Amino acid sequence: MNADPYLADLPGAVVHDETVPARAPWLHHVAAGQTLRIVDLEGNQAVDFLLYADGDDSERYSAQDTVSAQGNLFLRTGTVLRSNEGRPMMTIAGTSVAYHDTIGGACSCESNTLRYGHHTKAQHACVENFLEANLTEGRSKRDIVSNINFFMNVPVEEDGSLGIVDGISAPGLTVDLKAEMDVIVVVSNCPQINNPCNGFDPSPVRMIVTA
């Protein structure tokens, strides 16, 4: 029997293993010390990602605190994902992708309309996925803050301009996140079809939690 290549080098025992369909939301509570591995199963699939402190969700991921503390815009192995209180929430323990984005934001029906035309207004988007997942625990649109985009390529040019371009991920590439506190992970497996962040073809991702 062949061993699962996505489990071979993970620490501890698997406590949760789920494939998130294309375009779908996902929510899971990850305890301090556990590791979450996100697997880009088919390649170039953006995974929009939010964090809340379990027990007090007024403390949540802060892109500003994270970028300011590390002095770099991109998220790489060793990056500490910090809250609006400046506390470590998760650490990128390892990744097989060069870097990840935290400035490109999440697509929404409104931003799709602005960028791509009114014909896109009915298309599903990440903000709606975040809202759907958060509503199950009493959070609202006001609780959706600036997010992380795992596997998404948002280069910053010398003049400060940025764009969403072809991804730098590939089938089977991963990112491992170690929880530094008890956290609530909220994901939108990005449904965007109007730019190259998903290769114009959204696909499933796998979420593995070990303890």
Residue frames relative to the residue before (quaternion, step in Angstrom):
aa qw qx qy qz dx dy dz
M 1.0000 0.0000 0.0000 0.0000 0.00 0.00 0.00
N 0.4037 -0.7350 0.4937 0.2303 3.58 -0.75 1.03
A 0.4414 -0.6826 0.5169 0.2683 3.58 -1.00 0.87
D 0.5160 -0.6255 0.4885 0.3223 3.56 -1.15 0.67
P 0.3812 -0.7623 0.4655 0.2385 3.64 -0.45 1.12
Y 0.6618 0.5200 -0.3128 0.4402 3.60 1.14 -0.50
L 0.6827 0.4531 -0.2830 0.4985 3.59 1.29 -0.09
A 0.4931 0.7371 -0.3967 0.2371 3.56 1.19 -0.58
D 0.8181 0.2508 -0.1161 0.5043 3.61 0.81 -0.92
L 0.4499 0.6833 -0.4621 0.3423 3.59 1.20 0.38
P 0.4381 -0.6906 0.5005 0.2839 3.61 -0.99 0.74
G 0.8228 0.2890 -0.1839 0.4536 3.58 -1.17 0.58
A 0.6160 -0.5416 0.4381 0.3678 3.51 -1.40 -0.20
V 0.5128 -0.6363 0.4803 0.3185 3.56 -1.13 0.67
V 0.1109 -0.8004 0.5876 0.0426 3.57 -0.83 1.05
H 0.7852 0.0391 -0.0507 0.6160 3.59 1.25 -0.21
D 0.0596 0.7812 -0.6156 0.0847 3.57 -0.95 0.91
E 0.1582 0.8048 -0.5406 0.1872 3.56 -0.41 1.24
T 0.2714 -0.7215 0.6105 0.1818 3.54 -1.12 0.70
V 0.2454 -0.7701 0.5773 0.1158 3.55 -0.75 1.11
P 0.4248 -0.7274 0.4686 0.2662 3.61 -0.60 1.06
A 0.6491 -0.4772 0.4136 0.4241 3.55 -1.28 0.31
R 0.8508 0.1889 -0.1717 0.4592 3.55 -1.14 0.87
A 0.5978 0.6234 -0.3397 0.3723 3.62 1.24 -0.06
P 0.4364 -0.6500 0.5418 0.3058 3.58 -1.30 0.35
W 0.0779 -0.7752 0.6249 0.0508 3.57 -1.32 0.30
L 0.0164 -0.7782 0.6277 -0.0078 3.57 -1.04 0.82
H 0.1276 0.7860 -0.5963 0.1017 3.57 -0.97 0.87
H 0.3648 -0.7027 0.5694 0.2210 3.56 -1.14 0.75
V 0.0857 -0.7915 0.6052 0.0042 3.57 -0.76 1.09
A 0.3313 -0.7750 0.5105 0.1703 3.57 -0.68 1.12
A 0.6465 -0.5078 0.4015 0.4037 3.55 -1.24 0.52
G 0.7745 0.3129 -0.2590 0.4849 3.55 -0.91 0.98
Q 0.6099 0.5351 -0.3608 0.4600 3.59 1.20 -0.35
T 0.2909 -0.7420 0.5799 0.1690 3.55 -1.28 0.47
L 0.1864 -0.7511 0.6258 0.0971 3.54 -1.01 0.93
R 0.1051 -0.7612 0.6374 0.0572 3.57 -0.86 1.01
I 0.1498 -0.7532 0.6357 0.0786 3.56 -0.95 0.99
V 0.1367 -0.8011 0.5814 0.0383 3.57 -0.75 1.09
D 0.2761 -0.7308 0.6060 0.1499 3.56 -0.82 1.07
L 0.2544 -0.8505 0.4386 0.1401 3.56 0.19 1.31
E 0.8186 0.2324 -0.1039 0.5148 3.59 0.87 -0.90
G 0.5778 -0.6241 0.3563 0.3868 3.59 1.28 -0.05
N 0.8596 0.1093 -0.1103 0.4868 3.54 -1.20 0.78
Q 0.4446 0.6500 -0.4950 0.3672 3.58 0.89 0.94
A 0.3078 -0.7563 0.5500 0.1756 3.58 -0.57 1.15
V 0.1356 -0.7698 0.6215 0.0520 3.55 -1.01 0.93
D 0.1935 -0.7864 0.5801 0.0875 3.57 -0.33 1.28
F 0.1056 -0.8488 0.5103 -0.0899 3.53 -0.69 1.21
L 0.0210 -0.7742 0.6324 -0.0134 3.55 -0.97 1.00
L 0.1610 -0.7683 0.6120 0.0963 3.55 -1.26 0.53
Y 0.0436 -0.7548 0.6539 0.0289 3.53 -1.18 0.76
A 0.4904 -0.6270 0.5064 0.3315 3.57 -1.12 0.62
D 0.3984 -0.7072 0.5299 0.2457 3.57 -0.81 0.99
G 0.7476 0.3408 -0.2755 0.4991 3.57 -0.78 1.04
D 0.7788 -0.0205 0.0025 0.6270 3.58 1.17 -0.55
D 0.0999 -0.8633 0.4929 0.0417 3.54 0.23 1.28
S 0.4400 0.6414 -0.4960 0.3858 3.59 1.21 0.35
E 0.6282 0.4277 -0.3256 0.5626 3.55 1.32 -0.21
R 0.1369 0.8086 -0.5504 0.1566 3.55 -0.61 1.15
Y 0.7295 -0.4283 0.2986 0.4418 3.56 -1.30 0.28
S 0.0874 -0.7777 0.6217 0.0317 3.53 -1.08 0.86
A 0.3582 -0.7318 0.5426 0.2043 3.57 -0.58 1.17
Q 0.6447 0.5421 -0.3299 0.4262 3.57 0.97 -0.85
D 0.6858 0.4749 -0.2913 0.4683 3.59 0.85 -0.94
T 0.6425 0.5342 -0.3204 0.4463 3.58 1.02 -0.81
V 0.6965 0.4668 -0.2713 0.4727 3.59 0.82 -1.01
S 0.6608 0.5190 -0.3096 0.4452 3.57 0.93 -0.91
A 0.6762 0.5136 -0.3002 0.4345 3.58 0.90 -0.92
Q 0.7661 0.3548 -0.2135 0.4915 3.60 0.94 -0.77
G 0.3931 -0.7578 0.4524 0.2578 3.59 1.26 -0.18
N 0.7000 0.3781 -0.2700 0.5423 3.57 1.14 0.63
L 0.5003 -0.6866 0.4458 0.2820 3.57 -1.02 0.81
F 0.7333 0.4491 -0.2419 0.4494 3.59 1.02 -0.74
L 0.3699 -0.7162 0.5563 0.2022 3.54 -1.19 0.68
R 0.0264 0.8056 -0.5843 0.0942 3.55 -0.70 1.19
T 0.7213 -0.3564 0.3243 0.4976 3.56 -1.30 -0.11
G 0.7693 0.3138 -0.2596 0.4923 3.56 -0.82 1.04
T 0.5095 0.6409 -0.4298 0.3807 3.60 1.20 -0.30
V 0.2485 -0.7384 0.6113 0.1391 3.56 -1.01 0.92
L 0.2789 -0.7502 0.5799 0.1523 3.56 -0.73 1.09
R 0.1286 -0.8472 0.5154 0.0121 3.57 -0.37 1.27
S 0.4678 -0.6761 0.5066 0.2596 3.52 -1.25 0.60
N 0.6645 -0.4743 0.3869 0.4287 3.56 -1.33 -0.01
E 0.6207 0.4769 -0.3458 0.5175 3.58 1.33 0.03
G 0.5335 -0.6519 0.3846 0.3775 3.58 1.32 0.01
R 0.5382 0.6433 -0.3966 0.3731 3.58 1.26 0.07
P 0.5390 -0.6092 0.4641 0.3506 3.61 -1.11 0.60
M 0.1825 -0.7833 0.5872 0.0913 3.57 -0.89 0.97
M 0.7567 -0.1128 0.0952 0.6369 3.56 0.98 -0.96
T 0.2369 -0.7388 0.6096 0.1629 3.54 -1.28 0.40
I 0.4135 -0.6632 0.5562 0.2826 3.57 -1.04 0.78
A 0.2140 -0.8255 0.5149 0.0877 3.56 -0.15 1.33
G 0.7803 -0.1544 0.1066 0.5966 3.56 1.20 -0.50
T 0.0487 0.7834 -0.6193 0.0183 3.54 -1.21 0.52
S 0.3370 -0.7385 0.5487 0.1999 3.55 -1.09 0.72
V 0.5884 0.4957 -0.3756 0.5167 3.57 1.31 0.39
A 0.6050 -0.6153 0.3599 0.3547 3.60 -0.94 0.85
Y 0.7809 -0.1744 0.1421 0.5828 3.59 0.93 -0.87
H 0.2694 -0.7352 0.6007 0.1612 3.53 -1.36 0.30
D 0.4800 -0.7059 0.4695 0.2258 3.57 -1.25 0.52
T 0.0020 -0.7840 0.6187 0.0514 3.56 -1.22 0.54
I 0.6261 0.5322 -0.3523 0.4478 3.61 1.17 0.46
G 0.5860 0.6366 -0.3594 0.3495 3.61 1.19 -0.39
G 0.3942 -0.7499 0.4558 0.2729 3.58 1.24 -0.33
A 0.5147 -0.6219 0.5031 0.3085 3.52 -1.40 -0.05
C 0.4705 -0.6560 0.5021 0.3100 3.57 -1.01 0.75
S 0.0620 -0.7709 0.6335 0.0230 3.55 -1.23 0.61
C 0.6636 -0.4737 0.3727 0.4432 3.57 -1.24 0.21
E 0.6603 0.5192 -0.3050 0.4488 3.56 1.02 -0.84
S 0.6985 0.4534 -0.2909 0.4710 3.60 0.85 -0.91
N 0.5923 0.5538 -0.3690 0.4542 3.60 1.09 -0.61
T 0.6500 0.5200 -0.3121 0.4579 3.57 0.96 -0.89
L 0.6690 0.5105 -0.2956 0.4522 3.56 0.96 -0.93
R 0.7536 0.4209 -0.2172 0.4558 3.57 0.87 -0.99
Y 0.8406 0.2535 -0.0610 0.4747 3.55 0.87 -1.01
G 0.6601 -0.5254 0.3082 0.4397 3.61 1.25 -0.02
H 0.6485 -0.5691 0.3590 0.3559 3.54 -1.21 0.58
H 0.5703 0.6064 -0.3880 0.3956 3.60 1.14 -0.40
T 0.6630 0.5113 -0.3085 0.4515 3.62 1.24 -0.31
K 0.4233 0.7604 -0.4400 0.2213 3.60 1.24 -0.26
A 0.7048 0.4655 -0.2727 0.4606 3.62 1.01 -0.70
Q 0.5153 0.6553 -0.4228 0.3554 3.59 1.24 -0.12
H 0.5206 -0.6360 0.4771 0.3112 3.55 -1.05 0.83
A 0.0716 -0.8109 0.5807 -0.0080 3.58 -1.08 0.75
C 0.7053 -0.5015 0.3115 0.3923 3.56 -1.31 0.35
V 0.6164 0.5434 -0.3656 0.4371 3.61 0.94 -0.75
E 0.6537 0.5000 -0.3168 0.4715 3.59 0.98 -0.75
N 0.6208 0.5216 -0.3385 0.4774 3.60 1.07 -0.68
F 0.6418 0.5167 -0.3193 0.4682 3.59 0.93 -0.89
L 0.6662 0.5074 -0.3001 0.4568 3.55 0.92 -0.93
E 0.6411 0.5333 -0.3235 0.4471 3.59 0.93 -0.89
A 0.6878 0.4671 -0.2822 0.4787 3.58 0.90 -0.90
N 0.6899 0.5005 -0.2899 0.4353 3.59 0.84 -0.96
L 0.6033 0.5818 -0.3609 0.4090 3.59 1.04 -0.70
T 0.6000 0.5766 -0.3671 0.4156 3.61 1.12 -0.55
E 0.7625 0.2926 -0.1800 0.5483 3.60 1.24 -0.35
G 0.6710 -0.5696 0.2802 0.3831 3.56 1.19 0.59
R 0.5422 0.5931 -0.4282 0.4133 3.59 1.20 0.21
S 0.2843 -0.7732 0.5530 0.1244 3.54 -1.18 0.64
K 0.7567 -0.3611 0.2759 0.4701 3.56 -1.33 -0.16
R 0.5932 0.5828 -0.3599 0.4230 3.60 1.13 -0.58
D 0.6821 0.4971 -0.2775 0.4589 3.59 1.20 -0.51
I 0.5407 0.5929 -0.4117 0.4319 3.59 1.28 0.08
V 0.0637 -0.8196 0.5690 -0.0208 3.55 -0.48 1.24
S 0.7262 -0.3766 0.3032 0.4887 3.58 -1.28 -0.08
N 0.2434 -0.8266 0.5044 0.0559 3.54 -0.77 1.11
I 0.4747 -0.5895 0.5554 0.3445 3.49 -1.45 -0.04
N 0.1650 -0.7495 0.6302 0.1178 3.57 -1.20 0.63
F 0.1684 -0.7964 0.5745 0.0853 3.57 -0.08 1.26
F 0.8337 0.1856 -0.1935 0.4828 3.55 -1.11 0.89
M 0.5887 0.5727 -0.3849 0.4210 3.63 1.20 0.14
N 0.2993 -0.7694 0.5495 0.1285 3.54 -1.02 0.91
V 0.1026 0.7738 -0.6132 0.1216 3.57 -0.48 1.27
P 0.1092 -0.8324 0.5409 0.0519 3.60 0.21 1.23
V 0.2596 -0.7362 0.6057 0.1538 3.55 -1.19 0.65
E 0.3078 -0.7785 0.5237 0.1576 3.57 -0.67 1.14
E 0.7082 -0.4702 0.3153 0.4219 3.57 -1.27 0.28
D 0.7036 0.4475 -0.2722 0.4802 3.59 1.07 -0.67
G 0.6188 -0.5810 0.3302 0.4129 3.60 1.29 0.15
S 0.5219 0.6334 -0.4256 0.3812 3.59 1.21 -0.13
L 0.0911 -0.7873 0.6078 0.0489 3.54 -1.18 0.56
G 0.0639 -0.7901 0.6087 0.0327 3.52 -1.27 0.38
I 0.4150 -0.6553 0.5597 0.2917 3.53 -1.32 0.22
V 0.0041 0.8341 -0.5452 0.0834 3.55 -0.36 1.29
D 0.7671 -0.3293 0.2484 0.4913 3.56 -1.30 -0.11
G 0.5249 -0.6708 0.4400 0.2845 3.52 -0.99 0.90
I 0.3624 -0.7128 0.5566 0.2251 3.54 -1.33 0.31
S 0.5100 0.6210 -0.4302 0.4115 3.56 1.27 0.33
A 0.1548 -0.7577 0.6270 0.0939 3.54 -1.38 0.07
P 0.6947 -0.4726 0.3101 0.4448 3.61 -1.16 0.33
G 0.8306 0.2430 -0.1917 0.4629 3.54 -0.94 0.99
L 0.5120 0.6287 -0.4462 0.3786 3.62 1.20 -0.01
T 0.2244 -0.8146 0.5338 0.0322 3.53 -1.14 0.78
V 0.0980 -0.7190 0.6716 0.1493 3.48 -1.48 0.09
D 0.1983 -0.7808 0.5879 0.0740 3.57 -0.95 1.00
L 0.0879 -0.8050 0.5867 -0.0104 3.54 -0.84 1.07
K 0.1876 -0.7807 0.5888 0.0928 3.56 -0.68 1.11
A 0.3790 -0.7342 0.5194 0.2178 3.58 -0.79 1.03
E 0.2367 -0.7761 0.5734 0.1130 3.57 -0.83 1.06
M 0.7474 0.1006 -0.0970 0.6495 3.57 1.36 -0.16
D 0.6134 -0.4932 0.4246 0.4474 3.59 -1.24 0.07
V 0.0046 0.8325 -0.5506 0.0611 3.59 -0.60 1.13
I 0.3145 -0.6686 0.6330 0.2313 3.49 -1.41 0.32
V 0.1704 -0.7843 0.5925 0.0699 3.57 -0.65 1.14
V 0.0378 -0.7787 0.6263 -0.0075 3.58 -0.85 1.03
V 0.0637 -0.8208 0.5663 -0.0395 3.54 -0.70 1.16
S 0.1153 -0.7025 0.6898 0.1318 3.48 -1.32 0.56
N 0.2572 -0.7272 0.6148 0.1642 3.56 -0.68 1.10
C 0.4129 -0.8162 0.3276 0.2366 3.47 0.24 1.48
P 0.2732 -0.7946 0.5256 0.1333 3.59 -0.80 1.06
Q 0.3663 0.7788 -0.4606 0.2173 3.60 1.29 0.02
I 0.0594 -0.8049 0.5903 0.0132 3.58 -0.93 0.95
N 0.6165 0.5938 -0.3276 0.4001 3.59 1.29 0.02
N 0.7545 0.2053 -0.1801 0.5968 3.60 1.29 0.01
P 0.6648 -0.5861 0.3028 0.3505 3.60 -1.17 0.41
C 0.3771 0.7673 -0.4779 0.2015 3.64 1.20 -0.01
N 0.7617 0.2584 -0.1637 0.5712 3.61 1.19 -0.52
G 0.5324 -0.6200 0.4066 0.4084 3.57 1.21 0.31
F 0.5527 -0.6357 0.3529 0.4072 3.57 1.28 0.55
D 0.7265 0.3480 -0.2153 0.5520 3.60 1.25 0.33
P 0.2258 -0.8151 0.5165 0.1335 3.64 0.19 1.23
S 0.0772 -0.8112 0.5794 -0.0189 3.56 -1.04 0.89
P 0.6223 -0.5709 0.3753 0.3820 3.64 -1.19 0.35
V 0.1657 -0.7378 0.6416 0.1288 3.53 -1.37 0.37
R 0.3447 -0.7359 0.5491 0.1953 3.56 -1.24 0.48
M 0.1708 -0.7745 0.6057 0.0639 3.54 -1.02 0.94
I 0.0041 -0.7991 0.5990 -0.0507 3.58 -0.63 1.17
V 0.0901 -0.7888 0.6071 0.0317 3.58 -0.82 1.03
T 0.0548 -0.7970 0.6012 0.0159 3.57 -0.88 0.95
A 0.1544 -0.7803 0.6018 0.0715 3.54 -1.22 0.57
